[in-house]
Amino acid sequence: MNNRLIRNTVVASGIAAASVIAFGFAMGQAKNALAFAIGLLVGSANGLLVQRSLALGLGFTALSLVRLLVLTGLGLGIGLVIGLSQVWLVVGGIAVAQLVLAGFAVREALTG
């Protein structure tokens, strides 16, 4: 996993988070928008965590499970701080950021 892939994911997720916040505030849904935007930003960190775990040289499968559990736990915790009804938005934002990361990875694999 290279730095360009991680940078693209963070930038795209950051732009999406800013857009969600702007739209949410305009629609009077600031709390929901904030929850989803935080999820996007937390999820975008997964690429960096993958890169760091690969550098450790340990079993990728076990580290992946721990990494995803940590991200999900963090998302649940943040969601509970914002409000119980916003938990799914934080976790959903994390999931969308994973899709962004996967999309950039596929694009990079296809372009070589």
N, C-alpha and C positions, 0 to 999 in steps of 0.2 A: 504494500500500500504506500503510494508516494504522497509527497507533500501537496502536490497540485490537487489531487483527489480530495484530500482533507480540506484544503483551502476552499475549493469550489463548494463543498458541502456546507462548510461553516458560513460562507458568504451567502449562498442561496437560502439557507435556513434563517440567517440573520435578516435578509431582505423580506422573506416570508413573515418572520416574526414582527418586523416593523409594520408591514402591511396589515397583518391581523390586528395589531394594537390600534392602528389608525382607524381601521374599519370598525373595530369593536367600540372604540370611544365614540365614533360618529353615530353608531346605532344604539348607544346607551348600554352596551354590554361589556363594560370595561373589565369586570372581574373574570368573565369567561374568556375574553380576548387575552388577558394577561396570563391566564392559566395555560392556554394553548401555545402562546408565544414562548413561555418558559419551557414547556415541553419540547418545542422545536429547538431551542438553544441547548437544552440538556442533551437531547438526542444527537445533536450535531457533534457533540464531544466524543461519540462512540468511535469515530474514525481514528481520532488521536489515541484513544484507549486501545484500539486494535493494533495500531502501529507500535505502541509501547509493549503490548503483550507479546507481539511477534519478536521483539528485540530480546525478550527474556529467554526465549528458546525453550520454554516449557510446553507442555501439552496444550495445543490450541483449543481443543474441545472443552477441556476443563476450565481453562481461562475464559473462554467465550461464555460458558454458563455463569461463571462468577460475575463477569463484566455485565451481562444482561440482567442478572439478579440485582446488582448494585444500581444500575440505571433505573430499573423498574422500582426498586425500593426508594430511590431518591425521588422519582416521579410521584410515587404514592405519598411520600412524606411531604413534598412541596404542595401537592394537591390538597392534602388534609389541612395544611397551614392556611391555604387560600380559602378552602371551604369544601366540605364533603361532596357537594354536588359538582365540584369542579375537578375532582380526581380524574375522571375519565378524560377530561380535556387535556390535562397534563400528559397522561399516558398516551393519548391519541397524538399529541404533538411529538412525543418521542418516536412513535411509530412512523409518522409522516417523515421525520428526519431520517429514519432508517431507509425509507423508500427513496429519498433523495440521494442518500449515500449509495444505495444499490444502483440507482439509475446512472449516476456518474461513473460507477465502477463498470457497468455494462458498456457504457459509451467508450470508456477508456480501453476496455478489452477489445472492442470491435475496431477501434481506430489504431490500435497497436501502440 
